[in-house]
Structures are given as C-alpha cells and as structure tokens.
Amino acid sequence: MNTQLVDTLAQIFQSLTPEEKTLFNQKVKSLHQTSERPFYETATTSEWITAFREWAESHHHNGPILSDEAISRESIYGERG
C-alpha cells in the first residue's frame, strides 16, 4: 500500500472547496458503480435459486385457477394454432 500517496490525496481533498468535494465524491461513486458486475454474472447457483424463490413468493397466490380450456392451445392461438 502506498501510504504516502494516500496521505497526499487526503491533503489535496481537504483543500478542495465544498463544490469540488461534491464533484469528487460523485466521480468516485460513478467509478465504483461501473466496476460492479451485474447479478447474473456473479451469482452462484444457490443465489439464483434464492432470488428466484423470492421473486416467485412476491406474487399473489390467491389468483383464480385457469381451466384446461382457458390454457388450451386452441384458446391461446385460435385459428393460427
């Protein structure tokens, strides 16, 4: 670790105006956000399973049950089926 560099950066940061500090913080935050990889690239199998189950549980479970006719190929596709 380069402690001298960190000390120098801390001194520079302290000398900034409030507006410059705000801009600096925004830049650091944007760098951090772009370096984070999305869930689908980093999740393990168990994390995917947990996320899917949470998603499924977030839906209503008391909706009407569709009849066989309502989900038949003919009723879905009509004349195209």
Beta strands, then each sheet from edge to edge (+ up, - down):
end
